[in-house]
Amino acid sequence: MDIISSLSTAANGLQTQARRANDAADRIVRQSTVDEAQSAALFQSERGSSDGAGLSIQLQAQEEADGLTGAIVDLIEAEVAYKASAEVLRSADELAQESIDLLS
């Protein structure tokens, strides 16, 4: 792989991971605000029911936590991949500079 291809691949990786991090952050924000509203509404609607309402609330809360956890994991993965792409970019830049120095 030549230096130009490495730079292009690294730049594309940075852009892709930045979008992925933004998407995960948006999901975290949406999940947090929706979870609060849904939990309050669910609790109010099933508070007086004795036919398993408590279990329903617990299951709903677990599903909400799983969605939030998944979004946080995606955010962390995007961060790690972004750092890896940045390192590839730094390495390609160093290699290009060394090549220029050799030609000088």
C-alpha positions, 0 to 999 in steps of 0.5 A: 500500500502506498502512502497516498492510499494509507492517508486516504484510508486513514482519513476515511476511517476518521470520518466514518468513526466520527459519524459513528460516535455522533450516531451513538451519542445521539442514541444515548441522548434520545434513549435517556430522554425517552426512557425517563418519559416512558418509565414515568408513564408506565409506572403511572398506568400500571401502579394500581394493577396487581396482574404482574405490573411490577414485572412489566416495569422491570422488563421495560427498565431492562430493555431500556438499560440494554439500549443505553448500554449498547449505545455506550459500547458503540461510542467506546468502540468508535473512539478506539477505532478513531484513535487507530485511524489517527495513528495510521494517519500519523504513521503515514505522515511520518513515512512521507516526511522520511521519504522527503528527507531521503530525497533531499 
